[in-house]
Amino acid sequence: MDYEITEELRRCCPDYVAAIVEADVTNSATPEALWLEIENETNALRRRLTPDTLKTLAPVAATRDAYRRCGKDPSRYRPSGEQLARRVLQGKALYRIDTLVDLINLASLVSGYSIGGFDASAFVGSTLRLGVGRECEPYEGIGRGVLNIAGMPVWRDDAGGVGTPTSDNERTKITLRTLRLTAIVNGYDGSADGVRATAERIQELLRRYARSDGGKLRLVR
């Protein structure tokens, strides 16, 4: 795939940088070793942060600011990186989904970045473009139904939106049949080092848990 940042997004978020992992994978039920890593990270997060201090983390604060710049209230439509961490900090357990989804969630918990995870075989066309959601633009969030993405950063393929920081789209979601993964680490804080390190963690987890060589990593700005 090719990846483009539109001018409308650049005007709102000039520092944006993404780290993208594309990899051949084998998905499965979440192994106990991966779930133990997630539990260890949730415990570490609870020792380190509170729901109030979470908002001061650079990846979280920058994504919230990006929502405001694009025209969305980040307290009504929380980015997924913040959603995951808040759930943990409120003492709630994370949902156990499958290997690919859960390892992406682990990378998000560790870093604070909102990360899109997609079944790349479901993309339409050869280019993903990052823009801003429009009024009445159709979008079905995973497990959320119709989602109002107006004023929200959104990755689109030729058929429409596939991912926002709040929720990815049902059309391109990861399933147990997924064989080709695209993971996008959304860096609204502008930290190339931060998104690269998070993407490299995803690659390492893929090698350990998804019968993958880790695929390839690229930066897009």
LINNOR-V264032 format. One record per residue. N is the residue number from 0. PHI is phi in radians with two decimals (NA if undefined). OMEGA is omega in radians with two decimals (999 if undefined). Layout:
BEGIN
n | phi | omega
N | PHI | OMEGA
N | PHI | OMEGA
END
This chain:
BEGIN
n | phi | omega
0 | NA | 2.93
1 | -1.73 | -3.09
2 | -2.32 | -3.10
3 | -2.29 | 3.01
4 | -1.81 | -3.07
5 | -1.29 | 3.13
6 | -1.13 | -3.13
7 | -1.12 | 3.10
8 | -1.30 | -3.14
9 | -1.06 | 3.13
10 | -1.08 | -3.12
11 | -1.43 | -2.99
12 | -2.35 | -3.02
13 | -1.15 | -3.08
14 | -1.61 | -3.02
15 | -0.99 | 3.01
16 | -2.51 | 3.12
17 | -2.11 | 2.92
18 | -1.96 | -3.02
19 | -2.09 | 3.07
20 | -1.93 | 3.04
21 | -2.09 | -3.01
22 | -2.63 | 2.91
23 | -1.38 | -2.99
24 | -2.47 | 2.92
25 | -2.20 | -3.14
26 | -1.57 | -3.10
27 | -2.89 | 2.93
28 | -1.07 | -3.05
29 | -1.10 | 3.13
30 | -1.22 | -3.11
31 | -1.08 | -3.13
32 | -1.11 | 3.10
33 | -1.18 | -3.12
34 | -1.12 | 3.08
35 | -1.13 | 3.07
36 | -1.05 | 3.14
37 | -1.12 | 3.13
38 | -1.11 | 3.11
39 | -1.11 | 3.13
40 | -1.21 | 3.10
41 | -1.10 | 3.12
42 | -1.15 | 3.11
43 | -1.13 | 3.14
44 | -1.11 | 3.14
45 | -1.15 | 3.09
46 | -1.33 | -2.98
47 | -1.70 | -2.98
48 | -2.33 | 2.95
49 | -2.17 | 3.08
50 | -0.98 | 3.13
51 | -1.34 | -3.11
52 | -1.28 | 3.08
53 | -0.95 | -3.07
54 | -1.16 | -3.12
55 | -1.55 | 3.08
56 | -1.08 | -3.03
57 | -0.96 | -3.13
58 | -1.09 | -3.14
59 | -1.26 | -3.12
60 | -1.06 | -3.11
61 | -1.20 | 3.12
62 | -1.20 | 3.07
63 | -1.07 | 3.12
64 | -1.14 | 3.10
65 | -1.07 | 3.09
66 | -1.05 | -3.13
67 | -1.08 | -3.13
68 | -1.13 | -3.13
69 | -1.47 | 3.07
70 | 1.98 | -3.09
71 | -2.13 | 3.09
72 | -1.51 | -3.06
73 | -1.25 | 3.07
74 | -1.46 | 3.07
75 | -1.58 | -3.13
76 | -2.19 | -3.03
77 | -1.18 | 3.01
78 | -1.06 | -3.00
79 | -1.11 | 3.10
80 | -1.04 | 3.09
81 | -1.25 | 3.12
82 | -0.97 | -3.10
83 | -1.04 | -3.09
84 | -1.14 | 3.11
85 | -1.07 | 3.13
86 | -1.03 | 3.12
87 | -1.09 | -3.08
88 | -1.22 | 3.03
89 | -1.51 | 3.09
90 | 1.47 | -3.12
91 | -1.66 | 3.09
92 | -1.42 | 3.02
93 | -1.36 | 3.04
94 | -1.28 | 3.09
95 | -1.69 | -2.99
96 | -1.86 | 3.08
97 | -2.82 | -3.02
98 | -1.01 | -3.05
99 | -1.16 | 3.13
100 | -1.10 | -3.06
101 | -1.25 | 3.10
102 | -1.27 | 3.03
103 | -1.16 | 3.09
104 | -1.07 | 3.10
105 | -1.09 | 3.12
106 | -1.08 | 3.11
107 | -1.22 | 3.12
108 | -1.05 | -3.10
109 | -1.16 | -2.98
110 | -1.77 | -3.02
111 | 1.55 | 3.12
112 | -1.37 | 2.95
113 | -1.45 | -3.00
114 | -2.14 | 3.05
115 | -1.49 | 3.08
116 | -2.18 | -2.96
117 | -2.31 | 2.90
118 | -1.41 | -3.01
119 | -1.12 | 3.13
120 | -1.20 | -3.13
121 | -1.59 | 3.11
122 | -1.15 | 3.07
123 | -1.91 | -3.11
124 | 1.58 | -3.03
125 | -2.02 | -3.08
126 | -2.40 | 2.93
127 | -1.84 | -3.11
128 | -2.17 | 3.11
129 | -1.70 | 3.13
130 | -2.35 | -3.12
131 | -2.13 | -3.11
132 | -1.10 | -3.11
133 | -1.88 | 3.09
134 | -1.02 | 3.08
135 | 1.13 | 3.08
136 | -1.21 | -3.09
137 | -1.18 | -3.13
138 | -2.84 | 3.11
139 | -1.97 | 3.14
140 | -1.30 | -3.13
141 | -1.13 | 3.14
142 | 1.24 | -3.07
143 | -2.08 | -3.05
144 | 1.28 | -3.13
145 | -1.13 | -3.10
146 | -2.07 | 3.10
147 | -1.40 | -3.08
148 | -1.72 | 3.10
149 | -1.00 | 3.14
150 | 1.33 | -3.12
151 | -2.06 | 3.03
152 | -1.02 | -3.09
153 | -2.54 | 2.96
154 | -1.49 | -3.13
155 | -2.22 | 2.88
156 | -1.79 | -3.07
157 | -1.22 | -3.14
158 | -1.77 | 3.14
159 | 2.26 | -3.06
160 | -1.16 | 3.08
161 | -2.10 | -3.09
162 | -2.77 | 2.96
163 | -2.21 | 3.07
164 | -1.07 | -3.14
165 | -1.42 | -3.10
166 | -2.80 | 2.98
167 | -1.40 | -3.04
168 | -1.61 | 3.10
169 | -0.97 | -3.03
170 | -1.11 | -3.05
171 | -2.06 | -3.06
172 | -1.25 | 3.07
173 | -1.25 | 3.04
174 | -2.31 | 3.10
175 | -1.16 | 3.11
176 | -1.59 | -3.11
177 | -1.10 | 3.12
178 | -2.03 | -3.14
179 | -2.31 | -3.06
180 | -1.86 | 2.87
181 | -2.08 | 3.07
182 | -2.10 | -3.10
183 | -2.06 | 3.07
184 | -1.57 | -3.02
185 | -1.59 | -3.07
186 | -1.81 | 3.09
187 | -1.30 | 3.07
188 | -1.46 | 3.09
189 | 1.34 | -3.08
190 | -1.57 | 3.09
191 | -1.09 | 3.12
192 | -1.13 | -3.12
193 | -1.15 | -3.12
194 | -1.22 | 3.11
195 | -1.11 | 3.14
196 | -1.07 | 3.12
197 | -1.19 | 3.09
198 | -1.12 | 3.11
199 | -1.14 | 3.05
200 | -1.11 | 3.09
201 | -1.04 | 3.12
202 | -1.03 | -3.14
203 | -1.13 | 3.10
204 | -1.17 | 3.09
205 | -1.09 | 3.12
206 | -1.11 | -3.08
207 | -1.43 | -2.95
208 | -2.13 | -3.02
209 | -2.16 | 3.09
210 | 0.88 | -3.04
211 | -2.18 | 3.01
212 | -1.53 | 3.13
213 | 1.64 | 3.09
214 | 1.18 | -3.13
215 | -2.06 | -3.09
216 | -2.13 | 3.04
217 | -2.45 | 3.02
218 | -1.75 | 3.11
219 | -2.26 | 3.07
220 | -2.40 | 999
END
